[in-house]
Amino acid sequence: MIGIGISGFIAALALALLFTPLVKKFAFLVGAVDVPNARKVHTRIMPRLGGLAIYASFTVVILLLLALIPDNYMLQSNRNLIGALLTGGTIIVLMGALDDRFDLNAKLKFLIQIGAACVVVFGFDIKLNIVNIPFGSAMQPIGEWIGIPLTIFWIVGVTNAINLIDGLDGLAAGVSAIAIASIMGMGAIMGNGTVVLLAVLLLGSILGFLVFNFHPAKIFMGDSGALFLGFSLAMLSMLGFKQITVLSFVTPLLIIGVPLSDTFFAIVRRWVNKKPLMKADKGHLHHCLQQLGFSHRKTVLVIYGIAAFFGGCAVLQSALSKTGYGNWVTFVVICVLIFLLQIGAEVIGIVDKSRKPVLHFLARLRMKAQAETRSK
């Protein structure tokens, strides 16, 4: 198993290094380019479609492993899961590639994403049917009338979350790589070899592409890449919990903590400022960090650090969930992260530059404590 994983990682990495320059030329040839405007950070025309290189590297290695190792029980027994990931991923990549070239209507893209999720659910019978709720019974069965829409909602939501943070060179790819590495660690803890192998192959494909995508980028992943990585994260985060049978409401959310929190704050920001929820703006996490004076590269590295923190919390929570303190660990992690997220959001002004209720409350407490100290 270890040998297959190492060989697959090297093969995926090498193929991504080979495919990315070819995709770059193809993007210029077909006119799939990103033109600078007032909202974007880059200042020159950049090729998109980088997601094709990630997808092709990942898919080719999986198909090669299935063909070259026909007696591998783990691969052959999970053909349904692999088929769901590749089929749904193919739909997402094709839609993303068309969007990179023709700028598809947002409603059409949303419908296609729902269609891809439905293919996974109805075509391959992959859906959530048991939920692990902290402080509840170990396993809570749920009916299809909840499991099916919950699965579709999860896939579509995570698919779009990665796309929303794709605003700086190497940002979405690096954050996705960290999330994939976290899933790989959790898969290893739970003894899920299929998830570990798929995560290893996807990680190799992302890192190979990141060589060309890190600042200063030579190619963008485009919607073809961001949506495919989001879809893959949604699938693997479900598959990582005993083959779709268990979904902790906490751990998968921690894995995608950066894009998810950025998406949440974007919705709150636009609602507070009475702006359309679907209208793009320059208030995302990376924009706020740059407004504070961080350089392009430092902004990306700071967000990498935040993503690694979230991923580490997810792995820790997953590891401790097997102990008698799992529920309390989950509760403490949730409380600490909510507090830190609120403080961080107020410091960088991701929702509103002037509304900082928690910071103002803490400042009043500090002033009160100082006044009491002086009076003594």
Protein Blocks (a to p, Z undefined) as FASTA:
>chain_A
ZZmmmmmmmmmmmmmmmmmmmmmmmmmmnopacdddfkbmbfcdcdehklmmmmmmmmmm
mmmmmmmmmmlmklmmmmmmmmmmmmmmmmmmmmmmmmmmnopafklmmmmmmmmmmmmm
mmnopacfbdcdehiafbacddfklmmmmmmmmmmmmmmmmmmmmmbghklmmmmmmmmm
mmmmmmmmnopaklmmmmmmmmmmmmmmmmmmpccdfbdebjmlmmmmmmmmmmmmmmmn
gghiaccfklmmmmmmmmmmmmmmmmmmmmmnopafklccfkbfklmmmmnopafklmmm
mmmmmmmmmmmmmmmmmmmmmmmklmmmmmmmmmmmmmmmmmmmmmnopmbmklcfklmm
mmmmmmmmmmmmmmZZ
